[in-house]
Amino acid sequence: MNTYLTRAAALAGSAALLLVAACSAGSGTSSGPSTGANQSLAIGLVAEPASLDFTTTDGAAIPQALLTNVYEGLVKQDESGKIVPDLAKSWTISPDRKTYTFELVDNAKFTNGAAFTAADAVFSINRVKSAWTTSLKAAMDVVQDAKAVSPKQLQVTLSKPSNDWLFRMTTRIGAMFSQTGVDKLATDPVGTGPYKFGSWKRGDSIVLQRNDSYWGTKPFFNQVSLKYFKDPTALNNALLTGTINVIGTVQAPEALSQFTSNTKYQVIEGTTNGEVVLSFNNSRPVFKDVRVRQAIRSAIDHKALLDTCFAGRGKLIGSMVPPTDPWYEDLTQVAPYSKDKAKSLLAAAGATGKSLRLRLPTLPYATSCGQVVKSQLEQVGLKVQIDQLEFPAAWLTTVFKNADYDMSIIAHVEPRDLGAVFSPKYYTRYDDPTLQQALAAADAGDEATQVTEMKKAARRISEQAAADWLFLLPNLVVADKNITGLPVNAITESFDLSKLARS
């Protein structure tokens, strides 16, 4: 659930003038699978959105359902992390790297019937700055001006060079909105995507309907139901009984054997951006002492934790960077497991016997891992009280918004979110000028500088123990054998439904 600020996307090619031609993967000239007139699909997921409006409500569940499917951006990421065309079929960047000129597709329109034009893009970019209330709106602050040169040409000028901005346009802040379709975003989203919003039965499911007026390749399924399950056993049983066709996010990997041994199903395992973070409230006096933070990191046996609470699936990383980012380094040895070191650091800080409140969202991985964290921390002399908070509403209000917690566990699934998560205004309340300097240098520099400075930033938060990184979530998907187009890696905010089909 996170938010995301800095981190920068490597722009394809080096400086100067960059031209990205080629048609979008959703281009109407693509062939794609023939659509199934009466075909429907049901996908089982875990975290239900609190609202359908990601301009005013945080949480990864909203863009998971709507981004790419209902809303589209000018650009998007492919499965390898490359920035590729979407509603913009090409773009150029000025030699000073501050002005972007986008050429828009010709025939896109919103599901309310309005044509998509450069004026809508200007409206959408400006609205992030004027109307959005979530913390990630800050990524648009670098935009100095956006103007429609013609109905199909958009020009955006930045106040300074920013590696990060174009990448952020692949995330939810880059979603394009209709000027006449923003009155009911929480309940009736209007976009240009391959699907349109159908219905929402709260506590149960969201139904998306194929957009038969879509400008690009029509999706195979005429209806997709996103069904939400809080219990991982119920989620698994739903697939076994045919209630759903796909488990979009496996929550009980120890139960995978019932699918791997059954020829009716396929199991896909890849990687994600989902860092499972043991977050610290760095505004609390106890966490202002770096020795306490380092002691907690040393007290956790990460391999044992991963084996216990996620069946050994996933990857140990040691900082807030997944291996799919260009500046990844294995930093797991920055804080190796050592109960003796943890006890020594706590004693030196005068924190032995300190009581900490671990406030967990009611998500299976958090509940399971929280018990392991409690046990391991109590073995080195801390006292840990666990509180369960209903997710998303209670956790978002108590922990994320009000920072009323000492520690929490949550998977931060937004891409390249190091700078956003570890900032004074985020729920971690982490204030480190040295970190901010590295992030600023990464954003403003060339590609090589970006990589160097982002590595410095990742090492800085690891050495300073700004949090603890329990593990990186794997992308574990289980589906009926005949479902095609499922993603191996999940490194964007969206669960892209447009490529799914039935063989």
C-alpha positions as CSV (number, residue, x, y, z in Angstrom):
1,M,0.0,0.0,0.0
2,N,2.3,2.8,-0.3
3,T,3.1,5.8,-2.0
4,Y,5.9,6.7,-4.1
5,L,7.9,9.7,-4.8
6,T,11.3,9.6,-6.1
7,R,13.1,7.1,-7.9
8,A,13.6,7.4,-11.4
9,A,12.9,5.6,-14.5
10,A,15.7,5.0,-16.9
11,L,14.6,6.8,-20.0
12,A,15.2,4.6,-23.0
13,G,18.4,5.8,-24.6
14,S,20.6,8.6,-23.3
15,A,19.9,12.3,-23.1
16,A,19.2,14.6,-26.0
17,L,16.3,13.9,-28.2
18,L,14.5,10.7,-27.5
19,L,11.9,9.4,-29.9
20,V,9.7,6.5,-29.0
21,A,7.8,5.4,-32.0
22,A,5.9,2.2,-32.6
23,C,2.3,1.6,-31.8
24,S,1.0,0.8,-28.3
25,A,0.5,-2.8,-27.4
26,G,-3.1,-2.0,-27.3
27,S,-3.2,-0.4,-30.8
28,G,-6.1,-1.1,-32.9
29,T,-3.9,-2.5,-35.6
30,S,-2.9,-5.4,-33.5
31,S,-4.6,-8.7,-34.2
32,G,-4.9,-10.3,-30.7
33,P,-7.3,-13.1,-29.7
34,S,-10.8,-13.1,-30.9
35,T,-13.2,-12.0,-28.3
36,G,-15.4,-14.5,-26.5
37,A,-18.9,-13.1,-26.9
38,N,-20.3,-14.7,-23.7
39,Q,-17.0,-15.5,-22.0
40,S,-16.6,-14.4,-18.4
41,L,-13.8,-14.8,-15.9
42,A,-13.6,-14.6,-12.1
43,I,-10.4,-13.6,-10.3
44,G,-9.8,-14.1,-6.6
45,L,-8.0,-11.3,-4.8
46,V,-7.4,-10.3,-1.2
47,A,-7.5,-6.5,-0.5
48,E,-10.8,-4.9,-1.6
49,P,-10.6,-1.1,-2.4
50,A,-12.1,1.3,0.2
51,S,-13.2,3.5,-2.7
52,L,-12.8,3.5,-6.5
53,D,-11.2,7.0,-6.4
54,F,-7.5,6.8,-6.2
55,T,-7.2,10.6,-6.4
56,T,-8.4,10.9,-2.9
57,T,-7.9,7.4,-1.4
58,D,-4.6,5.6,-0.8
59,G,-4.2,1.9,-1.2
60,A,-2.9,-0.4,-3.9
61,A,-6.2,-2.2,-4.4
62,I,-7.8,0.6,-6.5
63,P,-5.1,0.8,-9.2
64,Q,-4.8,-3.0,-9.1
65,A,-8.4,-3.2,-10.3
66,L,-8.7,-0.1,-12.5
67,L,-5.4,1.1,-13.9
68,T,-4.8,-0.2,-17.4
69,N,-8.2,-1.9,-17.4
70,V,-10.5,1.1,-16.9
71,Y,-8.0,4.0,-16.9
72,E,-5.1,4.4,-19.3
73,G,-2.1,6.7,-19.2
74,L,0.0,8.3,-21.9
75,V,2.6,5.7,-21.2
76,K,2.8,2.4,-19.3
77,Q,5.3,-0.2,-18.3
78,D,5.7,-3.6,-20.0
79,E,6.4,-6.7,-17.9
80,S,10.2,-6.0,-18.1
81,G,9.8,-2.5,-16.7
82,K,10.3,-0.7,-20.0
83,I,8.3,2.5,-20.6
84,V,6.2,1.9,-23.7
85,P,3.4,3.9,-25.5
86,D,-0.2,3.8,-24.5
87,L,-2.5,6.8,-25.2
88,A,0.6,8.6,-26.5
89,K,1.8,6.7,-29.6
90,S,5.2,8.5,-29.5
91,W,7.0,11.3,-27.7
92,T,10.1,13.5,-27.8
93,I,12.3,15.0,-25.1
94,S,14.0,18.4,-25.6
95,P,17.8,18.5,-25.3
96,D,17.6,20.2,-21.9
97,R,15.4,17.2,-20.8
98,K,12.6,19.6,-19.5
99,T,10.1,19.6,-22.4
100,Y,8.1,16.5,-23.4
101,T,6.0,16.5,-26.6
102,F,3.5,13.7,-26.9
103,E,1.7,12.6,-30.1
104,L,-1.6,11.1,-29.1
105,V,-3.5,8.2,-30.6
106,D,-6.3,9.2,-33.0
107,N,-9.4,7.3,-32.0
108,A,-9.5,6.9,-28.3
109,K,-12.6,7.9,-26.4
110,F,-14.0,7.7,-22.9
111,T,-16.8,5.3,-21.9
112,N,-19.1,8.4,-21.5
113,G,-18.7,8.9,-25.3
114,A,-16.3,11.9,-25.2
115,A,-13.3,11.8,-27.4
116,F,-9.8,11.8,-25.7
117,T,-7.8,14.8,-26.7
118,A,-4.8,16.8,-25.5
119,A,-7.1,19.0,-23.6
120,D,-8.1,16.0,-21.5
121,A,-4.5,15.3,-20.8
122,V,-3.9,18.8,-19.7
123,F,-6.9,18.6,-17.5
124,S,-5.7,15.3,-16.0
125,I,-2.2,16.5,-15.3
126,N,-3.3,19.8,-13.7
127,R,-6.0,18.0,-11.7
128,V,-3.3,16.0,-9.9
129,K,-1.9,19.2,-8.6
130,S,-5.2,20.9,-7.8
131,A,-7.6,18.2,-6.8
132,W,-5.8,15.1,-5.7
133,T,-5.3,14.7,-2.0
134,T,-3.1,11.6,-1.7
135,S,0.5,12.0,-0.9
136,L,1.7,10.7,-4.3
137,K,0.4,13.9,-6.0
138,A,3.8,15.4,-5.1
139,A,5.3,13.6,-8.1
140,M,3.5,16.1,-10.4
141,D,4.9,19.1,-8.6
142,V,7.8,19.2,-11.1
143,V,5.4,20.1,-13.9
144,Q,5.6,23.8,-14.8
145,D,3.2,23.8,-17.6
146,A,1.0,21.5,-19.7
147,K,-0.7,22.7,-22.9
148,A,-2.6,21.3,-25.9
149,V,-0.6,22.3,-29.0
150,S,-3.4,20.7,-31.1
151,P,-6.1,18.1,-30.3
152,K,-3.6,15.3,-30.7
153,Q,-0.4,16.9,-29.5
154,L,0.5,17.6,-25.9
155,Q,3.5,19.5,-24.5
156,V,4.6,19.3,-20.9
157,T,7.3,21.4,-19.5
158,L,9.1,20.6,-16.3
159,S,10.7,23.1,-13.9
160,K,13.8,21.0,-13.9
161,P,15.1,17.8,-15.4
162,S,13.5,14.8,-13.7
163,N,14.2,11.1,-14.4
164,D,11.3,10.3,-12.2
165,W,8.5,12.2,-13.9
166,L,8.0,10.1,-17.0
167,F,8.2,6.9,-15.0
168,R,5.5,8.3,-12.6
169,M,3.3,8.8,-15.6
170,T,3.1,5.0,-15.9
171,T,1.5,4.9,-12.4
172,R,-1.9,6.1,-11.2
173,I,-0.9,9.8,-11.3
174,G,-0.7,9.4,-15.1
175,A,-4.2,8.2,-15.5
176,M,-6.2,10.2,-18.1
177,F,-9.6,11.5,-17.0
178,S,-12.6,12.9,-18.9
179,Q,-13.3,16.5,-18.2
180,T,-17.0,15.6,-18.0
181,G,-16.4,12.3,-16.1
182,V,-15.0,13.1,-12.7
183,D,-18.1,13.8,-10.7
184,K,-18.5,10.3,-9.3
185,L,-15.0,8.8,-9.3
186,A,-15.6,6.9,-6.0
187,T,-18.4,4.9,-7.5
188,D,-18.5,5.4,-11.2
189,P,-15.0,5.6,-12.8
190,V,-14.9,6.8,-16.5
191,G,-11.8,5.9,-18.6
192,T,-10.6,5.0,-22.0
193,G,-9.5,1.4,-21.2
194,P,-10.5,-2.0,-22.6
195,Y,-12.9,-2.5,-19.7
196,K,-15.6,-0.2,-18.2
197,F,-16.9,-0.3,-14.7
198,G,-19.9,-2.5,-14.3
199,S,-20.9,-2.9,-10.6
200,W,-19.5,-3.1,-7.1
201,K,-21.0,-5.4,-4.4
202,R,-19.1,-4.2,-1.4
203,G,-17.5,-6.9,0.6
204,D,-17.7,-9.3,-2.3
205,S,-16.8,-8.3,-5.8
206,I,-16.2,-5.7,-8.5
207,V,-17.5,-6.5,-12.0
208,L,-15.8,-5.0,-15.1
209,Q,-17.5,-5.2,-18.5
210,R,-15.7,-5.2,-21.9
211,N,-15.6,-1.8,-23.5
212,D,-16.9,-2.7,-27.0
213,S,-16.0,0.9,-28.2
214,Y,-12.3,0.5,-27.1
215,W,-9.9,2.1,-29.4
216,G,-7.4,-0.7,-29.3
217,T,-7.6,-4.5,-29.4
218,K,-10.7,-5.7,-27.6
219,P,-10.2,-8.0,-24.7
220,F,-11.3,-11.7,-24.9
221,F,-13.6,-11.7,-21.9
222,N,-16.8,-9.8,-22.0
223,Q,-17.0,-9.7,-18.2
224,V,-14.4,-10.0,-15.5
225,S,-15.4,-10.3,-11.8
226,L,-12.8,-9.4,-9.2
227,K,-13.9,-11.4,-6.1
228,Y,-12.4,-10.5,-2.7
229,F,-11.5,-13.0,0.1
230,K,-10.1,-12.2,3.5
231,D,-9.4,-15.9,4.3
232,P,-6.7,-17.6,2.2
233,T,-8.3,-21.0,2.7
234,A,-11.6,-19.7,1.3
235,L,-9.7,-18.2,-1.6
236,N,-8.1,-21.5,-2.4
237,N,-11.4,-23.4,-2.0
238,A,-13.0,-21.0,-4.4
239,L,-10.7,-22.1,-7.2
240,L,-11.0,-25.8,-6.3
241,T,-14.8,-25.5,-6.5
242,G,-14.9,-23.5,-9.7
243,T,-16.2,-20.3,-8.1
244,I,-13.2,-18.4,-9.5
245,N,-10.8,-19.2,-12.4
246,V,-7.7,-17.4,-11.1
247,I,-6.1,-16.8,-7.8
248,G,-4.5,-13.4,-8.5
249,T,-2.4,-13.3,-5.3
250,V,-1.7,-16.5,-3.5
251,Q,-1.9,-15.8,0.3
252,A,-1.1,-19.3,1.6
253,P,1.9,-20.6,-0.4
254,E,2.2,-23.6,1.9
255,A,-1.0,-24.9,0.3
256,L,0.3,-24.7,-3.3
257,S,0.9,-28.5,-3.5
258,Q,-2.8,-29.1,-3.9
259,F,-2.6,-27.2,-7.2
260,T,0.9,-28.2,-8.4
261,S,-0.2,-31.9,-8.1
262,N,-3.4,-31.3,-10.1
263,T,-3.3,-31.2,-13.9
264,K,-6.4,-29.0,-13.9
265,Y,-4.4,-26.0,-12.8
266,Q,-1.3,-24.0,-13.7
267,V,1.0,-22.3,-11.1
268,I,3.0,-19.2,-12.2
269,E,5.8,-17.9,-10.0
270,G,7.7,-14.7,-10.8
271,T,8.7,-11.6,-9.0
272,T,7.0,-8.4,-7.8
273,N,7.8,-4.9,-6.4
274,G,6.1,-5.9,-3.2
275,E,8.5,-5.3,-0.3
276,V,7.1,-6.7,2.9
277,V,8.2,-4.0,5.3
278,L,8.4,-4.1,9.1
279,S,7.9,-0.3,9.4
280,F,9.0,1.8,12.3
281,N,7.3,5.1,13.4
282,N,10.5,7.1,13.3
283,S,8.8,10.0,15.1
284,R,8.5,8.0,18.3
285,P,11.3,8.7,20.8
286,V,12.3,5.0,21.0
287,F,12.9,4.9,17.2
288,K,14.9,8.1,17.1
289,D,17.8,6.1,18.5
290,V,19.4,4.3,15.5
291,R,20.7,1.6,17.9
292,V,17.2,0.5,18.7
293,R,16.3,0.3,15.0
294,Q,19.5,-1.7,14.2
295,A,18.8,-4.0,17.2
296,I,15.4,-4.9,15.8
297,R,17.0,-5.7,12.4
298,S,19.7,-7.9,14.0
299,A,17.1,-9.7,16.1
300,I,15.1,-11.0,13.1
301,D,16.2,-14.3,11.5
302,H,14.8,-13.4,8.0
303,K,15.3,-16.8,6.5
304,A,13.5,-18.5,9.4
305,L,10.7,-15.9,9.1
306,L,10.3,-16.5,5.4
307,D,10.2,-20.2,5.9
308,T,7.6,-20.0,8.7
309,C,5.2,-17.3,7.4
310,F,5.5,-17.6,3.6
311,A,6.6,-21.2,3.0
312,G,10.1,-20.1,1.9
313,R,8.7,-18.3,-1.2
314,G,10.0,-14.9,-1.9
315,K,13.4,-13.2,-1.8
316,L,15.4,-11.6,1.0
317,I,16.6,-8.2,-0.2
318,G,17.9,-6.0,2.7
319,S,16.5,-2.7,1.5
320,M,13.7,-1.0,-0.5
321,V,14.9,-2.0,-4.0
322,P,13.7,-5.2,-5.9
323,P,16.0,-7.0,-8.3
324,T,14.0,-5.7,-11.3
325,D,15.3,-2.1,-10.6
326,P,18.6,-1.1,-12.2
327,W,20.1,0.0,-8.9
328,Y,19.4,-3.2,-7.0
329,E,22.2,-4.6,-4.7
330,D,21.9,-7.5,-2.3
331,L,22.1,-5.7,1.1
332,T,21.0,-8.5,3.3
333,Q,24.4,-8.6,5.0
334,V,24.1,-5.0,6.2
335,A,22.2,-6.3,9.2
336,P,23.0,-10.0,9.6
337,Y,21.0,-12.0,12.2
338,S,22.6,-11.9,15.6
339,K,20.7,-12.1,18.9
340,D,23.8,-11.2,20.8
341,K,24.3,-8.0,18.8
342,A,20.6,-7.1,19.2
343,K,20.8,-7.5,23.0
344,S,24.0,-5.5,23.2
345,L,22.5,-2.6,21.1
346,L,19.3,-2.6,23.1
347,A,21.2,-2.5,26.4
348,A,23.5,0.4,25.1
349,A,20.3,2.3,24.1
350,G,18.6,1.6,27.5
351,A,15.8,0.0,25.6
352,T,15.8,-3.5,27.1
353,G,12.3,-4.4,28.2
354,K,10.8,-1.7,26.2
355,S,7.1,-2.3,25.1
356,L,6.3,-1.8,21.5
357,R,2.9,-1.9,19.8
358,L,2.8,-3.8,16.5
359,R,-0.3,-2.8,14.7
360,L,-1.1,-5.2,11.9
361,P,-3.6,-5.1,9.0
362,T,-5.9,-8.0,8.7
363,L,-4.0,-9.5,5.8
364,P,-2.8,-13.1,6.0
365,Y,0.9,-12.5,5.4
366,A,0.9,-9.6,7.9
367,T,-0.8,-11.7,10.6
368,S,1.4,-14.7,10.0
369,C,4.7,-12.7,9.9
370,G,3.7,-10.6,12.8
371,Q,3.6,-13.6,15.1
372,V,7.2,-14.5,14.1
373,V,8.4,-10.9,14.5
374,K,6.8,-10.8,18.0
375,S,8.5,-14.0,19.0
376,Q,11.9,-13.1,17.7
377,L,11.9,-9.6,19.2
378,E,10.8,-10.9,22.6
379,Q,13.8,-13.3,22.6
380,V,16.2,-10.3,22.7
381,G,14.4,-8.5,25.5
382,L,11.6,-6.4,23.9
383,K,7.9,-6.6,24.7
384,V,5.6,-6.7,21.8
385,Q,1.8,-6.1,21.8
386,I,0.0,-7.1,18.6
387,D,-3.1,-5.2,17.5
388,Q,-5.2,-6.3,14.5
389,L,-6.7,-3.5,12.5
390,E,-9.3,-4.2,9.8
391,F,-7.8,-3.6,6.3
392,P,-8.1,-1.3,4.5
393,A,-10.2,1.3,6.5
394,A,-8.9,0.9,10.1
395,W,-5.3,0.4,9.1
396,L,-5.3,3.3,6.6
397,T,-6.8,5.6,9.2
398,T,-4.8,4.5,12.3
399,V,-1.4,3.7,10.9
400,F,-1.1,5.2,7.4
401,K,-2.9,8.5,8.0
402,N,-2.5,9.2,11.7
403,A,0.8,7.3,12.4
404,D,-0.7,5.9,15.6
405,Y,1.6,3.0,15.9
406,D,5.1,1.9,16.9
407,M,5.6,-0.9,14.2
408,S,3.5,-2.3,11.5
409,I,3.9,-4.8,8.6
410,I,2.6,-4.1,5.1
411,A,3.6,-5.0,1.6
412,H,4.6,-1.8,-0.3
413,V,3.7,-2.8,-3.9
414,E,4.0,0.5,-5.7
415,P,7.0,0.6,-8.1
416,R,10.2,2.5,-7.1
417,D,8.8,3.9,-3.9
418,L,11.9,4.3,-1.8
419,G,11.8,8.1,-1.7
420,A,8.1,8.3,-1.0
421,V,8.1,5.7,1.8
422,F,11.1,7.2,3.7
423,S,10.1,10.8,4.0
424,P,8.9,13.0,6.9
425,K,5.4,13.3,5.6
426,Y,4.9,9.5,5.0
427,Y,3.6,7.3,7.8
428,T,7.2,6.1,8.5
429,R,8.0,9.8,9.5
430,Y,11.6,9.3,8.4
431,D,13.6,12.5,8.1
432,D,17.1,12.2,6.8
433,P,18.7,15.0,4.8
434,T,21.5,12.8,3.6
435,L,18.9,10.4,2.0
436,Q,17.1,13.3,0.4
437,Q,20.3,14.6,-1.1
438,A,21.0,11.3,-2.8
439,L,17.4,11.1,-4.1
440,A,17.6,14.6,-5.5
441,A,20.9,13.9,-7.3
442,A,19.5,10.6,-8.7
443,D,16.5,12.5,-10.2
444,A,18.4,15.3,-11.7
445,G,21.4,13.4,-13.1
446,D,22.1,11.3,-16.1
447,E,21.4,7.6,-16.2
448,A,24.7,6.6,-14.7
449,T,24.3,9.2,-11.9
450,Q,20.9,8.0,-11.2
451,V,22.0,4.4,-10.7
452,T,24.9,5.5,-8.4
453,E,22.8,7.8,-6.3
454,M,19.9,5.4,-5.9
455,K,22.4,2.7,-4.7
456,K,23.6,5.2,-2.1
457,A,20.0,5.9,-1.1
458,A,19.2,2.2,-0.7
459,R,22.4,1.6,1.3
460,R,21.7,4.6,3.5
461,I,18.2,3.5,4.6
462,S,19.6,0.0,5.2
463,E,22.6,1.1,7.3
464,Q,20.4,3.5,9.2
465,A,17.7,0.9,9.7
466,A,14.9,3.2,8.6
467,A,12.8,0.0,8.6
468,D,13.3,-3.7,8.2
469,W,12.7,-5.5,5.0
470,L,11.3,-8.9,5.8
471,F,11.2,-10.2,2.2
472,L,10.1,-9.5,-1.3
473,L,6.8,-11.0,-2.2
474,P,6.8,-13.5,-5.1
475,N,4.2,-13.2,-7.9
476,L,2.3,-16.5,-7.2
477,V,-0.7,-17.0,-9.5
478,V,-2.8,-20.2,-9.7
479,A,-5.3,-20.5,-12.5
480,D,-7.4,-23.0,-14.5
481,K,-5.1,-24.7,-17.0
482,N,-6.8,-23.1,-20.0
483,I,-6.3,-19.4,-19.0
484,T,-3.7,-17.7,-21.1
485,G,-2.0,-14.3,-20.9
486,L,-1.3,-14.3,-17.2
487,P,1.7,-12.2,-16.2
488,V,4.8,-13.9,-14.8
489,N,6.1,-10.8,-13.1
490,A,3.9,-8.2,-11.3
491,I,6.0,-5.1,-11.3
492,T,3.3,-2.4,-12.0
493,E,0.3,-1.2,-10.0
494,S,-2.2,-2.9,-12.3
495,F,-3.5,-6.4,-12.7
496,D,-3.7,-6.1,-16.5
497,L,-6.8,-8.1,-17.6
498,S,-6.6,-7.1,-21.3
499,K,-4.3,-9.9,-22.3
500,L,-6.2,-12.7,-20.6
501,A,-8.0,-15.3,-22.7
502,R,-9.2,-18.9,-22.6
503,S,-7.7,-21.5,-24.9
